[in-house]
Amino acid sequence: QVQLMESGGGSVQAGGSLRLSCTASGYTDGRKVMAWFRQSPGKEREDVAFIDTDGTTRYLESVKGRFTISLDDAKHTLYLQMNNLKSEDTGMYHCAMEKGTTLWRPLSTTDFAFSGQGTQVTVSS
C-alpha cells in the first residue's frame, strides 16, 4: 500500500507563491506517474500537473508558465511550485500516484490508485 501526505498549503494574496509537498510512504519504488489535482466547491475536479519517473511533465493549460511540478524520488517527495497565484487557483490540492506506468498517453487522476487527503490553497484578490 501507498500513503500520500500533502503539506504547504495556505492563504496568499494574488500574485504570491506557495510550494506544496507530498510525501509518499509504503511501496513507492519503480516506474510511476505522480500528479496534483484540485477540487473546489462548485467546480469540476481539475488535473493540474503530472510527472513520471522519466521526467516527462504535463500541465493544465491555465497553470502553464506559473506552476512547476518536480519529483525527488530519493526522498519519495513530490513538489508543486506555484507562482503568480490567481484567485481561480483556490482549492483543495491533492497528490496522486499510479504505479507501473508513464506519461506515454494521457492519464486522469480519477483512475489513479492512490491519493492523499489534500492541502488547502486560498488565493485572495
Disulfide bonds with the S-S distance in Angstrom:
Cys22-Cys95 1.95
